């Protein structure tokens, strides 16, 4: 069940608003601001969320490797 929670966390990072240091970020909105409106600050926010995605992905990958050893 713990692995499902990790997957849900990753999905939330990608699809919902995320709070980092008391500030709310939306990956989709920031992508639109950055690539359509050329808002450079949105690029910084995208990188912050993507860092969390990367960290979450690493944890999922570790869990998969550990589970693979148990099979």
PDB file of N, H, CA, C and O in Angstrom:
ATOM      1  N   UNK A   1       0.815  -1.190   0.000  1.00  0.00           N
ATOM      2  CA  UNK A   1       0.000   0.000   0.000  1.00  0.00           C
ATOM      3  C   UNK A   1       0.868   1.268   0.000  1.00  0.00           C
ATOM      4  O   UNK A   1       0.477   2.298  -0.548  1.00  0.00           O
ATOM      5  N   UNK A   2       2.018   1.177   0.605  1.00  0.00           N
ATOM      6  H   UNK A   2       2.336   0.339   1.049  1.00  0.00           H
ATOM      7  CA  UNK A   2       2.932   2.316   0.664  1.00  0.00           C
ATOM      8  C   UNK A   2       3.333   2.775  -0.739  1.00  0.00           C
ATOM      9  O   UNK A   2       3.468   3.971  -0.996  1.00  0.00           O
ATOM     10  N   UNK A   3       3.520   1.815  -1.638  1.00  0.00           N
ATOM     11  H   UNK A   3       3.410   0.843  -1.429  1.00  0.00           H
ATOM     12  CA  UNK A   3       3.917   2.154  -3.008  1.00  0.00           C
ATOM     13  C   UNK A   3       2.795   2.864  -3.760  1.00  0.00           C
ATOM     14  O   UNK A   3       3.056   3.747  -4.578  1.00  0.00           O
ATOM     15  N   UNK A   4       1.568   2.487  -3.491  1.00  0.00           N
ATOM     16  H   UNK A   4       1.356   1.770  -2.827  1.00  0.00           H
ATOM     17  CA  UNK A   4       0.431   3.170  -4.107  1.00  0.00           C
ATOM     18  C   UNK A   4       0.388   4.622  -3.637  1.00  0.00           C
ATOM     19  O   UNK A   4       0.069   5.520  -4.417  1.00  0.00           O
ATOM     20  N   UNK A   5       0.707   4.850  -2.369  1.00  0.00           N
ATOM     21  H   UNK A   5       0.966   4.120  -1.736  1.00  0.00           H
ATOM     22  CA  UNK A   5       0.745   6.214  -1.839  1.00  0.00           C
ATOM     23  C   UNK A   5       1.814   7.035  -2.551  1.00  0.00           C
ATOM     24  O   UNK A   5       1.599   8.213  -2.838  1.00  0.00           O
ATOM     25  N   UNK A   6       2.950   6.434  -2.836  1.00  0.00           N
ATOM     26  H   UNK A   6       3.124   5.477  -2.603  1.00  0.00           H
ATOM     27  CA  UNK A   6       4.006   7.138  -3.575  1.00  0.00           C
ATOM     28  C   UNK A   6       3.534   7.507  -4.973  1.00  0.00           C
ATOM     29  O   UNK A   6       3.799   8.607  -5.459  1.00  0.00           O
ATOM     30  N   UNK A   7       2.835   6.582  -5.612  1.00  0.00           N
ATOM     31  H   UNK A   7       2.619   5.689  -5.217  1.00  0.00           H
ATOM     32  CA  UNK A   7       2.304   6.847  -6.947  1.00  0.00           C
ATOM     33  C   UNK A   7       1.281   7.977  -6.900  1.00  0.00           C
ATOM     34  O   UNK A   7       1.290   8.860  -7.757  1.00  0.00           O
ATOM     35  N   UNK A   8       0.410   7.953  -5.911  1.00  0.00           N
ATOM     36  H   UNK A   8       0.403   7.236  -5.214  1.00  0.00           H
ATOM     37  CA  UNK A   8      -0.591   9.008  -5.757  1.00  0.00           C
ATOM     38  C   UNK A   8       0.075  10.370  -5.535  1.00  0.00           C
ATOM     39  O   UNK A   8      -0.381  11.388  -6.057  1.00  0.00           O
ATOM     40  N   UNK A   9       1.152  10.372  -4.758  1.00  0.00           N
ATOM     41  H   UNK A   9       1.522   9.545  -4.334  1.00  0.00           H
ATOM     42  CA  UNK A   9       1.888  11.613  -4.511  1.00  0.00           C
ATOM     43  C   UNK A   9       2.476  12.150  -5.819  1.00  0.00           C
ATOM     44  O   UNK A   9       2.421  13.352  -6.082  1.00  0.00           O
ATOM     45  N   UNK A  10       3.036  11.256  -6.633  1.00  0.00           N
ATOM     46  H   UNK A  10       3.080  10.280  -6.420  1.00  0.00           H
ATOM     47  CA  UNK A  10       3.597  11.666  -7.917  1.00  0.00           C
ATOM     48  C   UNK A  10       2.507  12.235  -8.825  1.00  0.00           C
ATOM     49  O   UNK A  10       2.703  13.265  -9.470  1.00  0.00           O
ATOM     50  N   UNK A  11       1.371  11.565  -8.871  1.00  0.00           N
ATOM     51  H   UNK A  11       1.212  10.728  -8.347  1.00  0.00           H
ATOM     52  CA  UNK A  11       0.249  12.062  -9.676  1.00  0.00           C
ATOM     53  C   UNK A  11      -0.212  13.435  -9.202  1.00  0.00           C
ATOM     54  O   UNK A  11      -0.518  14.310 -10.012  1.00  0.00           O
ATOM     55  N   UNK A  12      -0.258  13.613  -7.907  1.00  0.00           N
ATOM     56  H   UNK A  12      -0.009  12.901  -7.250  1.00  0.00           H
ATOM     57  CA  UNK A  12      -0.679  14.894  -7.352  1.00  0.00           C
ATOM     58  C   UNK A  12       0.283  16.005  -7.766  1.00  0.00           C
ATOM     59  O   UNK A  12      -0.150  17.104  -8.113  1.00  0.00           O
ATOM     60  N   UNK A  13       1.570  15.725  -7.732  1.00  0.00           N
ATOM     61  H   UNK A  13       1.921  14.832  -7.450  1.00  0.00           H
ATOM     62  CA  UNK A  13       2.561  16.718  -8.142  1.00  0.00           C
ATOM     63  C   UNK A  13       2.349  17.155  -9.587  1.00  0.00           C
ATOM     64  O   UNK A  13       2.525  18.325  -9.929  1.00  0.00           O
ATOM     65  N   UNK A  14       1.969  16.200 -10.425  1.00  0.00           N
ATOM     66  H   UNK A  14       1.826  15.250 -10.147  1.00  0.00           H
ATOM     67  CA  UNK A  14       1.815  16.494 -11.843  1.00  0.00           C
ATOM     68  C   UNK A  14       0.480  17.133 -12.199  1.00  0.00           C
ATOM     69  O   UNK A  14       0.400  17.887 -13.169  1.00  0.00           O
ATOM     70  N   UNK A  15      -0.568  16.846 -11.435  1.00  0.00           N
ATOM     71  H   UNK A  15      -0.503  16.234 -10.647  1.00  0.00           H
ATOM     72  CA  UNK A  15      -1.896  17.259 -11.873  1.00  0.00           C
ATOM     73  C   UNK A  15      -2.584  18.290 -10.985  1.00  0.00           C
ATOM     74  O   UNK A  15      -3.488  18.985 -11.447  1.00  0.00           O
ATOM     75  N   UNK A  16      -2.181  18.404  -9.734  1.00  0.00           N
ATOM     76  H   UNK A  16      -1.446  17.838  -9.359  1.00  0.00           H
ATOM     77  CA  UNK A  16      -2.885  19.298  -8.812  1.00  0.00           C
ATOM     78  C   UNK A  16      -1.964  20.423  -8.357  1.00  0.00           C
ATOM     79  O   UNK A  16      -0.771  20.430  -8.660  1.00  0.00           O
ATOM     80  N   UNK A  17      -2.531  21.360  -7.635  1.00  0.00           N
ATOM     81  H   UNK A  17      -3.501  21.355  -7.389  1.00  0.00           H
ATOM     82  CA  UNK A  17      -1.728  22.441  -7.071  1.00  0.00           C
ATOM     83  C   UNK A  17      -0.904  21.895  -5.914  1.00  0.00           C
ATOM     84  O   UNK A  17      -1.387  21.097  -5.110  1.00  0.00           O
ATOM     85  N   UNK A  18       0.346  22.335  -5.844  1.00  0.00           N
ATOM     86  H   UNK A  18       0.738  22.983  -6.497  1.00  0.00           H
ATOM     87  CA  UNK A  18       1.292  21.853  -4.841  1.00  0.00           C
ATOM     88  C   UNK A  18       1.733  23.039  -3.993  1.00  0.00           C
ATOM     89  O   UNK A  18       1.938  24.137  -4.511  1.00  0.00           O
ATOM     90  N   UNK A  19       1.875  22.818  -2.701  1.00  0.00           N
ATOM     91  H   UNK A  19       1.708  21.927  -2.280  1.00  0.00           H
ATOM     92  CA  UNK A  19       2.337  23.882  -1.809  1.00  0.00           C
ATOM     93  C   UNK A  19       3.793  23.616  -1.444  1.00  0.00           C
ATOM     94  O   UNK A  19       4.132  22.571  -0.887  1.00  0.00           O
ATOM     95  N   UNK A  20       4.647  24.588  -1.771  1.00  0.00           N
ATOM     96  H   UNK A  20       4.372  25.437  -2.223  1.00  0.00           H
ATOM     97  CA  UNK A  20       6.072  24.506  -1.462  1.00  0.00           C
ATOM     98  C   UNK A  20       6.427  25.775  -0.691  1.00  0.00           C
ATOM     99  O   UNK A  20       6.243  26.886  -1.190  1.00  0.00           O
ATOM    100  N   UNK A  21       6.933  25.603   0.518  1.00  0.00           N
ATOM    101  H   UNK A  21       7.083  24.701   0.923  1.00  0.00           H
ATOM    102  CA  UNK A  21       7.310  26.733   1.372  1.00  0.00           C
ATOM    103  C   UNK A  21       6.180  27.748   1.518  1.00  0.00           C
ATOM    104  O   UNK A  21       6.419  28.955   1.492  1.00  0.00           O
ATOM    105  N   UNK A  22       4.973  27.268   1.668  1.00  0.00           N
ATOM    106  H   UNK A  22       4.779  26.288   1.688  1.00  0.00           H
ATOM    107  CA  UNK A  22       3.826  28.139   1.880  1.00  0.00           C
ATOM    108  C   UNK A  22       3.265  28.789   0.626  1.00  0.00           C
ATOM    109  O   UNK A  22       2.312  29.564   0.704  1.00  0.00           O
ATOM    110  N   UNK A  23       3.847  28.481  -0.533  1.00  0.00           N
ATOM    111  H   UNK A  23       4.621  27.851  -0.596  1.00  0.00           H
ATOM    112  CA  UNK A  23       3.364  29.045  -1.795  1.00  0.00           C
ATOM    113  C   UNK A  23       2.740  27.937  -2.632  1.00  0.00           C
ATOM    114  O   UNK A  23       3.201  26.796  -2.625  1.00  0.00           O
ATOM    115  N   UNK A  24       1.694  28.293  -3.347  1.00  0.00           N
ATOM    116  H   UNK A  24       1.320  29.220  -3.353  1.00  0.00           H
ATOM    117  CA  UNK A  24       0.953  27.327  -4.148  1.00  0.00           C
ATOM    118  C   UNK A  24       1.437  27.357  -5.599  1.00  0.00           C
ATOM    119  O   UNK A  24       1.555  28.425  -6.200  1.00  0.00           O
ATOM    120  N   UNK A  25       1.715  26.185  -6.152  1.00  0.00           N
ATOM    121  H   UNK A  25       1.620  25.317  -5.665  1.00  0.00           H
ATOM    122  CA  UNK A  25       2.195  26.068  -7.531  1.00  0.00           C
ATOM    123  C   UNK A  25       1.302  25.107  -8.306  1.00  0.00           C
ATOM    124  O   UNK A  25       0.854  24.090  -7.776  1.00  0.00           O
ATOM    125  N   UNK A  26       1.052  25.442  -9.555  1.00  0.00           N
ATOM    126  H   UNK A  26       1.415  26.268  -9.985  1.00  0.00           H
ATOM    127  CA  UNK A  26       0.320  24.558 -10.453  1.00  0.00           C
ATOM    128  C   UNK A  26       1.183  24.348 -11.683  1.00  0.00           C
ATOM    129  O   UNK A  26       1.467  25.297 -12.414  1.00  0.00           O
ATOM    130  N   UNK A  27       1.594  23.131 -11.913  1.00  0.00           N
ATOM    131  H   UNK A  27       1.363  22.360 -11.320  1.00  0.00           H
ATOM    132  CA  UNK A  27       2.499  22.832 -13.014  1.00  0.00           C
ATOM    133  C   UNK A  27       1.884  23.219 -14.362  1.00  0.00           C
ATOM    134  O   UNK A  27       2.559  23.810 -15.206  1.00  0.00           O
ATOM    135  N   UNK A  28       0.622  22.890 -14.561  1.00  0.00           N
ATOM    136  H   UNK A  28       0.074  22.410 -13.876  1.00  0.00           H
ATOM    137  CA  UNK A  28      -0.034  23.199 -15.835  1.00  0.00           C
ATOM    138  C   UNK A  28      -0.109  24.711 -16.063  1.00  0.00           C
ATOM    139  O   UNK A  28       0.217  25.194 -17.147  1.00  0.00           O
ATOM    140  N   UNK A  29      -0.530  25.442 -15.058  1.00  0.00           N
ATOM    141  H   UNK A  29      -0.795  25.050 -14.177  1.00  0.00           H
ATOM    142  CA  UNK A  29      -0.635  26.892 -15.189  1.00  0.00           C
ATOM    143  C   UNK A  29       0.728  27.517 -15.455  1.00  0.00           C
ATOM    144  O   UNK A  29       0.851  28.419 -16.284  1.00  0.00           O
ATOM    145  N   UNK A  30       1.753  27.039 -14.751  1.00  0.00           N
ATOM    146  H   UNK A  30       1.653  26.306 -14.077  1.00  0.00           H
ATOM    147  CA  UNK A  30       3.083  27.594 -14.943  1.00  0.00           C
ATOM    148  C   UNK A  30       3.655  27.243 -16.314  1.00  0.00           C
ATOM    149  O   UNK A  30       4.380  28.045 -16.902  1.00  0.00           O
ATOM    150  N   UNK A  31       3.339  26.060 -16.828  1.00  0.00           N
ATOM    151  H   UNK A  31       2.750  25.409 -16.350  1.00  0.00           H
ATOM    152  CA  UNK A  31       3.766  25.718 -18.185  1.00  0.00           C
ATOM    153  C   UNK A  31       3.159  26.692 -19.189  1.00  0.00           C
ATOM    154  O   UNK A  31       3.844  27.170 -20.094  1.00  0.00           O
ATOM    155  N   UNK A  32       1.872  26.982 -19.024  1.00  0.00           N
ATOM    156  H   UNK A  32       1.315  26.593 -18.289  1.00  0.00           H
ATOM    157  CA  UNK A  32       1.202  27.922 -19.925  1.00  0.00           C
ATOM    158  C   UNK A  32       1.812  29.316 -19.801  1.00  0.00           C
ATOM    159  O   UNK A  32       2.058  29.979 -20.809  1.00  0.00           O
ATOM    160  N   UNK A  33       2.057  29.760 -18.576  1.00  0.00           N
ATOM    161  H   UNK A  33       1.857  29.222 -17.757  1.00  0.00           H
ATOM    162  CA  UNK A  33       2.646  31.085 -18.373  1.00  0.00           C
ATOM    163  C   UNK A  33       4.042  31.168 -18.986  1.00  0.00           C
ATOM    164  O   UNK A  33       4.411  32.185 -19.573  1.00  0.00           O
ATOM    165  N   UNK A  34       4.806  30.100 -18.847  1.00  0.00           N
ATOM    166  H   UNK A  34       4.506  29.273 -18.371  1.00  0.00           H
ATOM    167  CA  UNK A  34       6.182  30.126 -19.332  1.00  0.00           C
ATOM    168  C   UNK A  34       6.257  30.017 -20.850  1.00  0.00           C
ATOM    169  O   UNK A  34       6.925  30.823 -21.498  1.00  0.00           O
ATOM    170  N   UNK A  35       5.582  29.032 -21.417  1.00  0.00           N
ATOM    171  H   UNK A  35       5.040  28.377 -20.890  1.00  0.00           H
ATOM    172  CA  UNK A  35       5.734  28.771 -22.840  1.00  0.00           C
ATOM    173  C   UNK A  35       4.835  29.620 -23.732  1.00  0.00           C
ATOM    174  O   UNK A  35       5.173  29.849 -24.894  1.00  0.00           O
ATOM    175  N   UNK A  36       3.709  30.089 -23.225  1.00  0.00           N
ATOM    176  H   UNK A  36       3.434  29.903 -22.281  1.00  0.00           H
ATOM    177  CA  UNK A  36       2.813  30.899 -24.047  1.00  0.00           C
ATOM    178  C   UNK A  36       3.018  32.385 -23.773  1.00  0.00           C
ATOM    179  O   UNK A  36       3.099  33.189 -24.702  1.00  0.00           O
ATOM    180  N   UNK A  37       3.102  32.746 -22.493  1.00  0.00           N
ATOM    181  H   UNK A  37       3.037  32.093 -21.738  1.00  0.00           H
ATOM    182  CA  UNK A  37       3.218  34.153 -22.123  1.00  0.00           C
ATOM    183  C   UNK A  37       4.662  34.596 -21.883  1.00  0.00           C
ATOM    184  O   UNK A  37       4.914  35.766 -21.594  1.00  0.00           O
ATOM    185  N   UNK A  38       5.612  33.659 -22.002  1.00  0.00           N
ATOM    186  H   UNK A  38       5.407  32.709 -22.237  1.00  0.00           H
ATOM    187  CA  UNK A  38       7.045  33.940 -21.820  1.00  0.00           C
ATOM    188  C   UNK A  38       7.365  34.551 -20.454  1.00  0.00           C
ATOM    189  O   UNK A  38       8.192  35.457 -20.355  1.00  0.00           O
ATOM    190  N   UNK A  39       6.714  34.055 -19.410  1.00  0.00           N
ATOM    191  H   UNK A  39       6.043  33.319 -19.491  1.00  0.00           H
ATOM    192  CA  UNK A  39       6.936  34.516 -18.047  1.00  0.00           C
ATOM    193  C   UNK A  39       8.106  33.723 -17.454  1.00  0.00           C
ATOM    194  O   UNK A  39       7.975  32.535 -17.161  1.00  0.00           O
ATOM    195  N   UNK A  40       9.247  34.394 -17.281  1.00  0.00           N
ATOM    196  H   UNK A  40       9.353  35.360 -17.519  1.00  0.00           H
ATOM    197  CA  UNK A  40      10.455  33.705 -16.803  1.00  0.00           C
ATOM    198  C   UNK A  40      10.312  33.175 -15.381  1.00  0.00           C
ATOM    199  O   UNK A  40      10.889  32.139 -15.049  1.00  0.00           O
ATOM    200  N   UNK A  41       9.558  33.863 -14.545  1.00  0.00           N
ATOM    201  H   UNK A  41       9.089  34.705 -14.815  1.00  0.00           H
ATOM    202  CA  UNK A  41       9.359  33.404 -13.168  1.00  0.00           C
ATOM    203  C   UNK A  41       8.638  32.062 -13.132  1.00  0.00           C
ATOM    204  O   UNK A  41       8.872  31.253 -12.234  1.00  0.00           O
ATOM    205  N   UNK A  42       7.773  31.829 -14.091  1.00  0.00           N
ATOM    206  H   UNK A  42       7.583  32.486 -14.820  1.00  0.00           H
ATOM    207  CA  UNK A  42       7.059  30.554 -14.162  1.00  0.00           C
ATOM    208  C   UNK A  42       8.048  29.413 -14.415  1.00  0.00           C
ATOM    209  O   UNK A  42       7.835  28.295 -13.945  1.00  0.00           O
ATOM    210  N   UNK A  43       9.118  29.686 -15.147  1.00  0.00           N
ATOM    211  H   UNK A  43       9.290  30.594 -15.529  1.00  0.00           H
ATOM    212  CA  UNK A  43      10.146  28.674 -15.390  1.00  0.00           C
ATOM    213  C   UNK A  43      10.808  28.226 -14.102  1.00  0.00           C
ATOM    214  O   UNK A  43      11.102  27.044 -13.927  1.00  0.00           O
ATOM    215  N   UNK A  44      11.042  29.166 -13.205  1.00  0.00           N
ATOM    216  H   UNK A  44      10.803  30.126 -13.348  1.00  0.00           H
ATOM    217  CA  UNK A  44      11.629  28.841 -11.906  1.00  0.00           C
ATOM    218  C   UNK A  44      10.672  27.947 -11.113  1.00  0.00           C
ATOM    219  O   UNK A  44      11.086  26.964 -10.499  1.00  0.00           O
ATOM    220  N   UNK A  45       9.392  28.307 -11.138  1.00  0.00           N
ATOM    221  H   UNK A  45       9.055  29.106 -11.637  1.00  0.00           H
ATOM    222  CA  UNK A  45       8.399  27.502 -10.416  1.00  0.00           C
ATOM    223  C   UNK A  45       8.295  26.099 -11.009  1.00  0.00           C
ATOM    224  O   UNK A  45       8.140  25.124 -10.274  1.00  0.00           O
ATOM    225  N   UNK A  46       8.380  25.995 -12.325  1.00  0.00           N
ATOM    226  H   UNK A  46       8.505  26.788 -12.922  1.00  0.00           H
ATOM    227  CA  UNK A  46       8.342  24.677 -12.977  1.00  0.00           C
ATOM    228  C   UNK A  46       9.510  23.832 -12.496  1.00  0.00           C
ATOM    229  O   UNK A  46       9.339  22.654 -12.182  1.00  0.00           O
ATOM    230  N   UNK A  47      10.686  24.423 -12.440  1.00  0.00           N
ATOM    231  H   UNK A  47      10.824  25.379 -12.695  1.00  0.00           H
ATOM    232  CA  UNK A  47      11.866  23.673 -12.001  1.00  0.00           C
ATOM    233  C   UNK A  47      11.731  23.210 -10.552  1.00  0.00           C
ATOM    234  O   UNK A  47      12.182  22.116 -10.213  1.00  0.00           O
ATOM    235  N   UNK A  48      11.118  24.023  -9.694  1.00  0.00           N
ATOM    236  H   UNK A  48      10.751  24.911  -9.970  1.00  0.00           H
ATOM    237  CA  UNK A  48      10.911  23.618  -8.293  1.00  0.00           C
ATOM    238  C   UNK A  48      10.011  22.388  -8.212  1.00  0.00           C
ATOM    239  O   UNK A  48      10.306  21.436  -7.490  1.00  0.00           O
ATOM    240  N   UNK A  49       8.921  22.421  -8.956  1.00  0.00           N
ATOM    241  H   UNK A  49       8.681  23.194  -9.543  1.00  0.00           H
ATOM    242  CA  UNK A  49       7.997  21.281  -8.929  1.00  0.00           C
ATOM    243  C   UNK A  49       8.657  20.062  -9.564  1.00  0.00           C
ATOM    244  O   UNK A  49       8.498  18.945  -9.071  1.00  0.00           O
ATOM    245  N   UNK A  50       9.395  20.264 -10.651  1.00  0.00           N
ATOM    246  H   UNK A  50       9.524  21.171 -11.052  1.00  0.00           H
ATOM    247  CA  UNK A  50      10.054  19.140 -11.318  1.00  0.00           C
ATOM    248  C   UNK A  50      11.110  18.504 -10.412  1.00  0.00           C
ATOM    249  O   UNK A  50      11.361  17.303 -10.510  1.00  0.00           O
ATOM    250  N   UNK A  51      11.723  19.285  -9.541  1.00  0.00           N
ATOM    251  H   UNK A  51      11.519  20.261  -9.461  1.00  0.00           H
ATOM    252  CA  UNK A  51      12.665  18.727  -8.561  1.00  0.00           C
ATOM    253  C   UNK A  51      11.937  17.770  -7.625  1.00  0.00           C
ATOM    254  O   UNK A  51      12.453  16.702  -7.297  1.00  0.00           O
ATOM    255  N   UNK A  52      10.740  18.156  -7.197  1.00  0.00           N
ATOM    256  H   UNK A  52      10.321  19.024  -7.463  1.00  0.00           H
ATOM    257  CA  UNK A  52       9.940  17.272  -6.349  1.00  0.00           C
ATOM    258  C   UNK A  52       9.524  16.016  -7.113  1.00  0.00           C
ATOM    259  O   UNK A  52       9.504  14.921  -6.551  1.00  0.00           O
ATOM    260  N   UNK A  53       9.193  16.176  -8.391  1.00  0.00           N
ATOM    261  H   UNK A  53       9.209  17.065  -8.848  1.00  0.00           H
ATOM    262  CA  UNK A  53       8.832  15.028  -9.236  1.00  0.00           C
ATOM    263  C   UNK A  53      10.021  14.078  -9.330  1.00  0.00           C
ATOM    264  O   UNK A  53       9.866  12.862  -9.224  1.00  0.00           O
ATOM    265  N   UNK A  54      11.207  14.644  -9.530  1.00  0.00           N
ATOM    266  H   UNK A  54      11.333  15.633  -9.616  1.00  0.00           H
ATOM    267  CA  UNK A  54      12.412  13.826  -9.631  1.00  0.00           C
ATOM    268  C   UNK A  54      12.655  13.051  -8.339  1.00  0.00           C
ATOM    269  O   UNK A  54      12.948  11.856  -8.374  1.00  0.00           O
ATOM    270  N   UNK A  55      12.533  13.727  -7.205  1.00  0.00           N
ATOM    271  H   UNK A  55      12.295  14.698  -7.176  1.00  0.00           H
ATOM    272  CA  UNK A  55      12.751  13.066  -5.914  1.00  0.00           C
ATOM    273  C   UNK A  55      11.721  11.962  -5.677  1.00  0.00           C
ATOM    274  O   UNK A  55      12.055  10.877  -5.202  1.00  0.00           O
ATOM    275  N   UNK A  56      10.479  12.253  -6.012  1.00  0.00           N
ATOM    276  H   UNK A  56      10.208  13.135  -6.398  1.00  0.00           H
ATOM    277  CA  UNK A  56       9.414  11.259  -5.851  1.00  0.00           C
ATOM    278  C   UNK A  56       9.658  10.063  -6.766  1.00  0.00           C
ATOM    279  O   UNK A  56       9.453   8.916  -6.368  1.00  0.00           O
ATOM    280  N   UNK A  57      10.095  10.337  -7.987  1.00  0.00           N
ATOM    281  H   UNK A  57      10.262  11.269  -8.310  1.00  0.00           H
ATOM    282  CA  UNK A  57      10.379   9.265  -8.948  1.00  0.00           C
ATOM    283  C   UNK A  57      11.521   8.376  -8.465  1.00  0.00           C
ATOM    284  O   UNK A  57      11.486   7.159  -8.643  1.00  0.00           O
ATOM    285  N   UNK A  58      12.528   8.987  -7.856  1.00  0.00           N
ATOM    286  H   UNK A  58      12.557   9.976  -7.711  1.00  0.00           H
ATOM    287  CA  UNK A  58      13.640   8.206  -7.308  1.00  0.00           C
ATOM    288  C   UNK A  58      13.162   7.250  -6.224  1.00  0.00           C
ATOM    289  O   UNK A  58      13.580   6.093  -6.177  1.00  0.00           O
ATOM    290  N   UNK A  59      12.282   7.739  -5.350  1.00  0.00           N
ATOM    291  H   UNK A  59      11.942   8.679  -5.388  1.00  0.00           H
ATOM    292  CA  UNK A  59      11.756   6.895  -4.280  1.00  0.00           C
ATOM    293  C   UNK A  59      10.949   5.733  -4.854  1.00  0.00           C
ATOM    294  O   UNK A  59      11.047   4.606  -4.368  1.00  0.00           O
ATOM    295  N   UNK A  60      10.164   6.003  -5.872  1.00  0.00           N
ATOM    296  H   UNK A  60      10.085   6.918  -6.267  1.00  0.00           H
ATOM    297  CA  UNK A  60       9.380   4.941  -6.506  1.00  0.00           C
ATOM    298  C   UNK A  60      10.312   3.927  -7.152  1.00  0.00           C
ATOM    299  O   UNK A  60      10.087   2.721  -7.057  1.00  0.00           O
ATOM    300  N   UNK A  61      11.347   4.412  -7.802  1.00  0.00           N
ATOM    301  H   UNK A  61      11.530   5.392  -7.879  1.00  0.00           H
ATOM    302  CA  UNK A  61      12.310   3.514  -8.449  1.00  0.00           C
ATOM    303  C   UNK A  61      13.008   2.617  -7.414  1.00  0.00           C
ATOM    304  O   UNK A  61      13.196   1.424  -7.649  1.00  0.00           O
ATOM    305  N   UNK A  62      13.383   3.192  -6.286  1.00  0.00           N
ATOM    306  H   UNK A  62      13.230   4.162  -6.095  1.00  0.00           H
ATOM    307  CA  UNK A  62      14.004   2.404  -5.219  1.00  0.00           C
ATOM    308  C   UNK A  62      13.045   1.329  -4.716  1.00  0.00           C
ATOM    309  O   UNK A  62      13.447   0.188  -4.485  1.00  0.00           O
ATOM    310  N   UNK A  63      11.784   1.698  -4.548  1.00  0.00           N
ATOM    311  H   UNK A  63      11.459   2.624  -4.735  1.00  0.00           H
ATOM    312  CA  UNK A  63      10.784   0.736  -4.069  1.00  0.00           C
ATOM    313  C   UNK A  63      10.601  -0.394  -5.071  1.00  0.00           C
ATOM    314  O   UNK A  63      10.433  -1.550  -4.682  1.00  0.00           O
ATOM    315  N   UNK A  64      10.634  -0.067  -6.354  1.00  0.00           N
ATOM    316  H   UNK A  64      10.771   0.872  -6.670  1.00  0.00           H
ATOM    317  CA  UNK A  64      10.499  -1.097  -7.395  1.00  0.00           C
ATOM    318  C   UNK A  64      11.686  -2.046  -7.342  1.00  0.00           C
ATOM    319  O   UNK A  64      11.517  -3.262  -7.428  1.00  0.00           O
ATOM    320  N   UNK A  65      12.883  -1.496  -7.200  1.00  0.00           N
ATOM    321  H   UNK A  65      13.021  -0.508  -7.131  1.00  0.00           H
ATOM    322  CA  UNK A  65      14.080  -2.336  -7.128  1.00  0.00           C
ATOM    323  C   UNK A  65      14.032  -3.251  -5.907  1.00  0.00           C
ATOM    324  O   UNK A  65      14.380  -4.428  -5.998  1.00  0.00           O
ATOM    325  N   UNK A  66      13.605  -2.717  -4.772  1.00  0.00           N
ATOM    326  H   UNK A  66      13.322  -1.760  -4.698  1.00  0.00           H
ATOM    327  CA  UNK A  66      13.523  -3.522  -3.553  1.00  0.00           C
ATOM    328  C   UNK A  66      12.470  -4.624  -3.703  1.00  0.00           C
ATOM    329  O   UNK A  66      12.683  -5.756  -3.269  1.00  0.00           O
ATOM    330  N   UNK A  67      11.353  -4.291  -4.308  1.00  0.00           N
ATOM    331  H   UNK A  67      11.180  -3.371  -4.660  1.00  0.00           H
ATOM    332  CA  UNK A  67      10.284  -5.274  -4.502  1.00  0.00           C
ATOM    333  C   UNK A  67      10.729  -6.362  -5.485  1.00  0.00           C
ATOM    334  O   UNK A  67      10.392  -7.535  -5.328  1.00  0.00           O
ATOM    335  N   UNK A  68      11.483  -5.952  -6.489  1.00  0.00           N
ATOM    336  H   UNK A  68      11.757  -4.998  -6.617  1.00  0.00           H
ATOM    337  CA  UNK A  68      11.980  -6.902  -7.493  1.00  0.00           C
ATOM    338  C   UNK A  68      12.865  -7.969  -6.841  1.00  0.00           C
ATOM    339  O   UNK A  68      12.832  -9.136  -7.232  1.00  0.00           O
ATOM    340  N   UNK A  69      13.644  -7.564  -5.861  1.00  0.00           N
ATOM    341  H   UNK A  69      13.671  -6.616  -5.544  1.00  0.00           H
ATOM    342  CA  UNK A  69      14.502  -8.500  -5.158  1.00  0.00           C
ATOM    343  C   UNK A  69      13.702  -9.516  -4.333  1.00  0.00           C
ATOM    344  O   UNK A  69      14.151 -10.641  -4.112  1.00  0.00           O
ATOM    345  N   UNK A  70      12.523  -9.106  -3.887  1.00  0.00           N
ATOM    346  H   UNK A  70      12.159  -8.192  -4.067  1.00  0.00           H
ATOM    347  CA  UNK A  70      11.674  -9.970  -3.070  1.00  0.00           C
ATOM    348  C   UNK A  70      10.867 -10.954  -3.893  1.00  0.00           C
ATOM    349  O   UNK A  70      10.353 -11.937  -3.359  1.00  0.00           O
ATOM    350  N   UNK A  71      10.753 -10.703  -5.170  1.00  0.00           N
ATOM    351  H   UNK A  71      11.172  -9.904  -5.604  1.00  0.00           H
ATOM    352  CA  UNK A  71       9.927 -11.575  -6.028  1.00  0.00           C
ATOM    353  C   UNK A  71      10.688 -12.863  -6.328  1.00  0.00           C
ATOM    354  O   UNK A  71      10.175 -13.734  -7.032  1.00  0.00           O
TER     355      UNK A  71
END
